[in-house]
Amino acid sequence: ISAGSSLLDRTSMGRCGDISSSPDTVGVCVYQYPMPRMHTKEEIMANVAKICDVVRGTKVGLPGMDLIVFPEYSSHGIMYDKDEMFANATTVPGPETDMFCAVCKEQKVWGVFSLTGEQHEEHPKKHPYNTLILIDDKGEIVQKYRKILPWCPIEGWYPGNKTYVCDGPKGIKISLIVCDDGNYPEIWRDCATKGAELVVRCQGYMYPSKEQQVMVAKCMAWMNNIYVAVANAAGNDGVYSYFGHSAIVGFDGRSLGECGEETDGFQYAQCSIHAIRDARENDQSQNHMFKLLHRGYNGVYNSGDGDKGHCECPFDFYKTWVMAPEKAQAQVEAITRKTIGVPCCPVNGIPAPDEMLMQTKTLEHSLPDLT
């Protein structure tokens, strides 16, 4: 009985194993593209054409596929040379998005694609953004997301500052995040409370943090009552080894399908729209978003203080962060460090701590005395 109940729960949430989808289910494919290594625009456009061919071929094999997701860096690779990174930074719309839009319209499928990078508004004065785009089955860009939390100290992307939610295939609500974004619970909760039902996390994640990243996707799905689709890179680009394990996770934190470490592998699952909306409306003990903003409603109601529980934020750090961000920064520096560099492990492009302190003292001495 227990095994049968578990199977029933899983299939009512979503299912993996078929190539179809239905009016209630969104067919989601996460494609484990090999991490490319390129240096020129010509190489990039040839790779974009290859990705478009992957969309065509995968749609043949998965006729129910509504959405295909590619990893971070899959279009441009990682440009380890700064001059190459600036020279190959693109625009939205641009030549890459033109090809992606055309193939989505041709195949009548939605797609999530990576652009590393997108030119900053002050290009080339400032560093590019790490950008994802969601394209609908009519070939229109319906969401553009810029990575909020670049993977410092290695990545040099200029940070974005906002998450988005939009209607996806069959009306499912979709948010996009990128790789290291997912290590911060705040971004998942921000997407979920804006209404996201499916959070797509495109990754270019490498060893040694495989176990942690597999765990994060499941935990965040569970804690936010959301579907999670992770498309991660695989292979080796001469600098890093990428662990794959692209996955689709149900809103109860259990995997619907997960790849191994193979290149050009994919997983496919059907995500039920009715099931997640029913759970959010009717579940009680694990309805985390509802309970967060109706804290202690049982005790509050039975104490005669209304039927809404408590909704004010009880967390001092978040209050400080919103009202006085510099104070919150200083609070974190007091328990970590004050400089972006560390003396024991210097990273190219990051100033050493003594250099930073010298710059700070110079700045302090140059300020006028207003006392």
N, C-alpha and C positions, 0 to 999 in steps of 0.2 A: 504494500500500500504506500509505504514511504517513497519507494523508487518511482511508482506510478505518479504520485503527487508531484514529485520533483520534475518529472518529464512534462507533466501537464502545465506546471508553472512556467517552465522554460519555453515551451512551444507557444504559450499564450502571450509571452513577452516578445518573442521573435524566434526565428529558426534558422538553422544552418544545415546545408546538405543538398539543397535543391538548386536549380538554375533559374527559378522563376521568381515572380513577385505577384502581388495581388492588389486590388484597390485599397486594401488596408495596410499593406506592407511596403516599405521602401527598400528596394534591392540595393545594397551598399557593397561596393568592392573597394578594398584597400590593396593597392598594387605596390609590391616591394621592388622598386626600381633600383638597379645597381648605381651606386654613386659615381657619377662621371667626373672626369678631370679634363677641363678645357681651358683654352687661352684666348680664343678669338671669337668674334661675332659669327663668322662662318661656321665654326664648329658648333656654336650654340644653336644656330638655326637648323643645322643638320640633326642635332639631338632633339630639338622641338618636333621636327618632322617624324622622328622615330617614335616619340611619345604619342603623337597623333595616330600613328599606325598601331600602337599598343591599344589605344582606345577602340579603334575599329575591330581589331582581332578579339579583344576581350568581350565586346558587345556580341560578337558572333557566338562565342562560347557561353555567354551569360545573357540570354535574350531578355531576362527579367531585370537586368541591371538598370537602375534609375540614376545612380551616382557612382562615379569612379574618383578615387582620391590618390594623388601621387605624393611622394615624400618631399620634404624640404630639400632644397638644392638639386632636385632632379632635373630641372631645366637648364641651369647654368653651372652646376657643380660649385665647389668652393674655390674661389679665386684667392689663393694664398698670397699672390702678388698684388699689392695695393694699386699699382698703376693699371693692372688688368681689371681689377674690380671696378674702378672708376670708368675705364674705357668701355666696359661692357654693360654698365648699368643701363637699364631700359626705362621706358615710360609705360603708363597705363592710360589709354590704350597704346599699343605699340606693335611691332612686328610679331613678337611672340604671342601676345594675346589675340591678334588677328587670326593666327593659325589655330589656336586653341578654340576660339569662338566658332570658327568654321567647322571644325570636326565635331563639336558638340551639337551644332545645328544639323549637320549631315547625319549623325548617328542618333539624333533625338535622345541625347543623354546629358545629364548634368556632370560637371567636372570641377575638381579642386586642383589648382596648379600653383607651383612655387615660382617666384621671381626673386632671384638674389643677384643683384638687387634692383630696386626701383629708385630712380633718381630723386634726390631730395629737391624740394622747391628752390633751394639755393645751390643746386649742383653747378660746378664741382667744388664749391666752397665747403660744403658739408657732406658728410658721409651718406651713402644711400640707405634706403630702408630695406628690410627683409619682409617681403610682401607675399600674401596669398590672395588668390582670386577665386571666386565661385562663379561659374558660368552656367546658365540655365540651358534647357534643351532647345531654346530658340536662338542660342548663340549670343545672349546678352550677359554682360558682367553685372551680377546682382549683389555682390559683396566684395569689397577690397579691405583686407586687414593687414595692418603693419605690426610686426612683432614688437610687443611692449617690453619684453625682458630678454634682450640679446644675451647670448651665452658669454658673459665676461669671465675671464679677461681675454679670451681668444677672439670672439667675434667683434667686428668693428662697426656693426650696423647702428644707424641712428634710431633711437627707440620711438615706437609709436605711442599713442596715448589713449586708445579707446577700443573697446570690444563692440561687436555688432551682432544683431540677430535679424534674420530675414526668412521669408518663406522659402522652403526648398521643394524638392519633388513631392507631389501629392499633398503639399501643405505642411509637411514637417518643418519645425522651426530649427534653423541651423546657425551655429556660431563657429568661427574659425579661430584657432590658436596655433602657435608654432613652437614645437620642440621645448626649449627651456622654459617658455611660458608655463608649461604644464607642471613645473615643480613648485609653483606657488598656488596654494589653495584659493587665494583671493580671485584669480582670474576665472576659475571654474564657477565659483559662486556668482560672480558678476554676470557671466553668460547665462547661468541657470535662472537667476532672479529676473533677468530680462526676458525670459520665456523660452530659452533654448531647450529643445528636446534632444537634439543630436549635436554634440560638440566634436568637431573634426580637429584632430591634432596631427599636423604634418611634421615629421621628425627627420633629422639627419643625425641620429644619435648613435654614438659609438661606444665600444667597450672602454672602460670596465663597468659601466653602470647599467648593464642589461637587467639584472634582477630588480633594481629599484624602479626602472621605467615601466616594466611589465606590471609591477605592483601599483604604481601611481595611477595608471589608466583604470584599473579595477576599483581602486579606492575612491577615486574621484567620481566614477559612475555611481557608486553606491552612496556616497555622501551627498550627492546632488540630484539623485534620481534622474539621471540622464543616460542616453545612449552615448557611447564614445567610439569613434572610428579613428584608429591610429594607423597612419601609413609611414613606415620607417624605411630608410635606405638599407641596403645590404652591400657586401663586397668591401673592397679596399681601394682607396684613391691614392695610395702611396704615402699618406700621412696617418690616416686613421682606419680602423677596422670597424665596420658598421654591423650591428648585431641583428638587424631585421626585427622579427617577432611583431610584424604588423598584425593588428587585431581589431575585431569589432566586439564591443562589450555591451551587455545588456544593462538596463537601468537598475538592476539589482546587484551589479558588480561581478556577475559571472560572464565568462567569455562565451560568445556565440561562435567565434572562430578565430584561430590564431595561427600565423605562419611560423615556420622555423627560421633558419638563418639563410635560406637559399636566395639567390638573386633571381629576379623575374618571377617570383612566386606571388600568389595573391590569395586572399580569403574573401568570402562572399557570404552575406547573411541578409535575412529579411527582418527589418525592424518594424514592429507593429505600432502604428500611430494610436489606434484605439487603446492598446494596452497601457501605454505610458500615461495617456490622459486619464484613463480610468484609475490608475494607481495614484496619480497625483490628487485626484478628487476624493478617493475613497480610502486609501491606506491611512493608517493611524500611527502605529508605534514607530515606523521607520520613514515617516513623511517628513524628512529633515528640513526642507525649506519652510513648510507650514509651521513646524514646531519651533524653529529658530525665531520666528516673528510672532509666536503666540506662546512665549515661554511660560511653562508651569500652569497652563490653562486649567488643568484639573484642580489644583490646589487653590488657584485664584478664584475660580468659579464657586467652589465649595466654601470659600471664605467670604462670599458675598461681594466680591470686587469685580463683577462683570464676567462676560463669557469670552473675552478676547485674549486673556493672558497678558503678559507684559511684552511690549514691542520695542522699548527703548534699548539702545545698544549698551551692553554691560561691560564692554571691553575697552579699557582705558587707552591701549595703544592705538586703536582705530580712531577713537575720538581725537587723540593728539595728532595723528597723521592727517586727518581732514582739516583740523582747525589750525595746526601749527606744524607744517611738514618739516621745517628745519629743526624744530625741537625733537620731533620723532627721529630724524636722522641722527641727531646728537645722542639720543637715547640708545640707538642701535650701535653707534660708534663706541659708546662707553663699554659695551659688552663684547665688541669685536675689535675694530681698529679704526684709526682716523684717516689712513691713506689708502689709495686704491692699489698701490703696489706693496709687495712684501719683500723683505731683504733676503729671505732664505731661498726664494724661487723666483728670480726675475723673469718677466715675460716681455718679449720684444714689443715696443710701442707703449709700454706702461712705465711711467717715471718711478724711479726708486724712492723709497720713503724719505731719505735725507734730502733729495732733490725737491720733493713736494714741500717739506717743512721749510726749506730755504725760500721757495717761492711764496709761501704763506707769510713768512717773516718780512720779506721784501714788500709784499702788498700791504701788510700792516703798517710798515714804516712810511709808506707813500701816502697813506690816508691822512686827511687833515685832522687836526685836533679840534674837536667840537665841544670840549668840556669848558 
